[in-house]
Amino acid sequence: MRRSLVTILFLALLLPVPMVLAQSGMRTEGDVASARGAYEAEVPVNSQSDADRNGALSRALGAVLAKLSGDRSVMGRPGVAAALRSAKDLVESYDYRQDQSVSSSGAPSFRTLLVARFRQEDVDGLAAALGLPVWPQPRPKPVVWLAINDGSGPRLVGVQQSNAARSLLDRAVDRGYKLGLPSGGAAEQALVGAIWRGDSAAVARASARYAPPMQLIGKLYRDNGGWVADWIFVDAGRELSRWTTRDGDARRAMAGGADGAADALVKRYAKTVQVGTAGVYRIAVGGIHSSGDYLRLAASLQAVPVVKSIIPVQAAGDRLVLDLELMTGLSGFNRLLGQSAALQPLVAESETAEDAGMLPGTGSNPPAEYRIR
């Protein structure tokens, strides 16, 4: 058996008008479904059919794992794509929302979104089992010092012009954190020169009134028919990263600032739970008295996304010995089994053969003991 496996600058941007379509839980009249927390996400969906919903739930769980880890390439990590197939089993609740907007031609357009909320404990367990880095909560809210020159000279974006930076602010939320804007008073407007020449020390000093002591410093300007944004991210006076984003659309060039800041924060603060080394592990499963028991064992193993292959080695009485090719170690495998699985280890996670020194591979090491129930 084998497992296969997202110039309108300084002009008010048109905000979508949300409308509730359907709800899976109780809500007060007029309450709008939206994804606000780290374990919530909203994704486009074609319809409210079961098939479309299940696919959307998988995409929503992928977005949650990306927010939780801060890794925008999380889908490329081993086992993640397969794990998303079980997204519906981790859902706490979901709703539908319809967004209405107006296209550049003035015609109204509608988009249906599924808003999914996942159980924190289950998602944390999944991330740990897959060996994903976890960006701890609560997360900082850096201050954005952004100057934009659309041809009439650079100007600072303050809270009164937040719509001009909407793509940047929204992209940060997509990456699992928030950005703040300065008040934009006269003294702060005078910082435009420092921002434009990349004087991060001067900006950090002026930003001392805000907390935390993190600044995303950027300048956005026209270049060769498109837009260029130069960025610096500063944490407690230390420059963590410098980068440049380019795009024909100013909003997309601006959004790249949130990505770079997230990458810098994740690199510095995210932590990975150790789940063992990928390889082949031998397990022995007891309590197999019938074909039904064997089928439940097979179903349990096939439901674990880190299992690449299952090779029967020996059968004797009610005991079956198997070699499992895993993308993680046994501790990651055990986490993904969950307490309600038909297959359960006979020792606590801290006492698995892997933690006691068992190396990947079969060799002469005793198999880890499990039981079907």
N, C-alpha and C positions, 0 to 999 in steps of 0.2 A: 504494500500500500504506500502511496506517495502523495505528499501535499504539494499541489501546484501553487502559487500565490498571485482669483479680482480689478484778444486779451481780455479772460474773465477775472483778471487779477484786480483786487480791491473793489470789485463789483459784487453785490450780494448774489451769491450763488442760489439757484432755485433749489429749495429743499423739497424732497419727496413728501407726499401726503400719505401717511400710513392708514390702513383700514383693516380692522380685524375681520378675517374670513371665517375661521373655524377654530375651535379650541378643544384641547383634550382635557383641560382641567377647569376648575371653577375660577371665574374672573368677574370683577365688577363691570357693569356696563360702561363702555367707553374706554376701558383699559386697553392699551395697545401692546400686542405681543412684540417683544424685542429681546435680543441677546445682550445681556449686560455683564455677566460674570465670566470668570475664566473657564467655567465648565459649561458654557452656553455658546451656541453659534447659530447663525442663520445662513441659509443657502438657497439659491433659486431652485424652483421645482416646476415641472411642466403641468402637473395635475395633483390631485389629492388621492390618487390611486395607491394601492398597497405597493406596487412595483416601484412607482416613482418615489414614494415616501421612503422605502427601504434604501434606495440608492442615495437619496438626499441625506438620510441619517448617517450613512457611511461617510459622505463628504463632510457633514457637520462634525462627526467625531474626529476626522482628520484635521479639521480646523481647530478643534479643541486641543488635540495633541500638539499642534503647531504652536498654539498660544501657551500651553503648559510648559513646553520645552523651550520655546523661543526659537526653535529651529525651523526655518522656512522650507528646508529640504527634508522634513521629517518623513514624507511619504517614501523617500528613497532608502530609508533605514530598513534593515532586515526584519521581516515579520510584520511590519506595520500594515502594508496593503492587505495582507491576509486577515489581520486582526479586525480591520474595519468591516469585514463581512458580518461580524457579530454585533454591530453597533446597536441594533434594535434591542438587544438584551441588556444594554447599559443605560437605556433611556429612562429618565425620571418622568418627563412630560414633554409634550410638543404642542405647538400651535401653528396656524397659518396666518400670514399677513400679506396684504396686497399693497404694493407701493405704486403710487401714481406720480408721473412726472411729465414734463413737456419736452419734446425733442427740439433740435435746433430749427426745425421747420415750423414749430408751433403746434404740431399734432400731439395729442395726449398719448401716453404710453403706459402700460400697466405691467407689473412684474409680480408674480406670486412667490413668496418666500416661506420656507419652513423654518420655524424657530425651535431648536431642540435644546433641552436641558438634560445633562447626563449626571449620573450619580457620582459624586466626588470620590468616594471610597473605591468604587470600581475602576474609575479612570486612573486614579493614582496607582492602583494595583497593576493595571495594564501597562502604564508607562514604566513602572519599576521592572516588570517582567520582561519588557522589550529592551531594557537597558537605556531608555531615553534620558537625556539630561533634564533635570527639573529646575526651572527658574523659580526660586522661592517667592511666596507671597508674604506680606504685601510688597508690591513693587513700587519703585520710585517713580515720581512724576517730574521728569526734567523740564526745565524752562527752555522754550524755543526763542532764540534771538534771530529772527529772520528779516533780512532786508531784501526788498524786491525793486529792481529797476526795469520798468516796462518801456523805457525810452525817455522818461521825464525826470530821471534822477532817482537814486535809491531812497526808499522809505521803509520805516520799521513797521512790522505787523504787530499790533497790540491786540488786546482783547476786543476792542471795538471793531476790528477788522478780521475777526476770527473766521468769517466765511471765506475770506481770501485764502486762508490756510486750511480749508476744510479737508482737502485730500490728504494733507500731511497728518492732521489730527486723527482722521478716520483710519488711516493706514496704521498708525500706532496702536489703535484699539484692536485692529485685526491681528497685530503681532503680540497682543496680550498685555499692553501697558498703556498709559496715557501721557500726553504732553500738555504742558501749560504755556500760556502766553503772558508776557509782561503787561503791566497796566498801560504802557505806552505814553506816559507823561512826557513833558518837555525835556527833562533831564535824560530820560531814556531814549528819546528821539535823537538826542545828540550823540548816541552811541553808534549811529549808522556808519560813521567813518571807521571806527574800530572794527565793526563787523566786516566792512568791505575789504579792509586790509588784513583780516584774519588775526587780529590782536586778541587772542583768547584770554590772556591775563587781564586785560582791561575789561572785557565783558564779564569775566568771573567776578571781578571786584564789584562791578555795578550790580551783579546778580546776587550779592550777599544777603539782600533782604528777603530773598525767596529760599524756600526749602523744597527738596534737598539741594545740596551744592552741586548740581549737575546742569550743564548747559549744552544744548544743541544749537550750534552757531551756523547759520547758512546765509548765502547770498544767491539770489536767483536773477538771471539776466538773459537777454536775447543774444543769440550767437548763430550766425549762418542760417538764418531762417527758422531756427528752433530755439530751445531753451536749455540753459546750463545752470546747475546748482552746485556750488562748492560747499562742503560741509566739514565741520570740526565737532567732535564730541568730547566734552570735558567733564571729568568726575573728580571732585574735591581738588580742583586746580591742576589736575593731571590730564593731558591730552591722551585719550584712549585710541582715537582713530581720526583719520582724514580721508575723505573720498569725494568723488564727483559723480553726479547723475546728469544724463542728457536725454532729452526727448523732444519731439515736435510739439507735444502737449505740455503746457506749463504745469498742469496739475499732476501729471505722472512724474515729471522731473522733480517736483516738490515732494511727492510721496516717498521718493527714494531716501529722503532724509530720515524718515521713521525706520526704514529697513536697516540703514547703517547704524543708527543708534541702538536698535534692538540687538543687532549682531554683536556690537561692542559690549553691551550689558550682559548678554548671555555668555560670551566668552569669559567675562570676569566673574560672574556670579552663579551661573548654573552649575548644578552638581549632578553627577550620574550615580545611580544606585548600582552597586556591583551585583550582577546576576550570574556570574560564572563565565566559563570559557566555552565557546561553541565547539561542538565535536560530537562524538558517538558515546552514548552512555548506556550501560546495561542496567535494566530494571527487572525485578521479579514481581509478578502480580499473583496474589493468592485470592482464593474465594471464587474461582471460576468453576461452577458446577454444571453449567448448561450452555447451549448455543446462545441463549438470551444474554447470559452474563458476558460471553465473548463479544457479542454485538454491542453491548453497552460499553465495554472496554474500548472497542474499536472506535465507536462514536466519540467517546471522551478524548481519545488521542487525536483523532482527526479534527476535533474542534479547537485544539491548541495551536495557535498560529506559528509558534516557534518550532514545531515538529516538522522536519523536512522529510524524514522517511521512517518507517517502522519495519523492522526485520525480526520475525519470530526465530528464536534460537533453540528453545527446548520446552517441551511440555511434559509434566509429570503430575498425576493426580489432579488436584485443583489449582496447580501452580503453573504459570506460563512465564518463561524468560524471554525478554525482548531486548533488542538493541535499537535505541532511538537516536537518530541523527538530529541534533538540536542546534538552533541558532544562538542559544544562550546555554548557561549551565543548568543544573537541576533546580537551583533555587528559583531561577526565572520560570522554569517549567512548572514548578509547584505553585507559584503565585498565580499563574494563568489557569491552573486547574480550578481554583476557587473552592470554597467550602461545600458547595452543593453538587460538585461533580461526582459521577459514579466512581471514579478512580481517586483514591486518596493515599498519601504517603503514610507509612506506619510510624515515622519519627517526626519530631518537630523540625521546622525548617532549619533551625540553627544546628540540628544534629544530623543533617543529611550526610550521606557518604561523601558527597562532593566537598562539604565543609570540613569533613574529617580527613581529607587528603586524597580522596579518589580522583584520579586524573581522567580526562576524556579518553575514550577508547575502552576496549573490553579487557584486554590483558588478563591478569590473575586477580584483579580486585574483586571483592564480593559485590554482587549487584545491590542497588538500592531497593528497599522493600516497599511494596505498595499492596493495596487490597481493593478489590472491586466490591461495591456495596449496592 
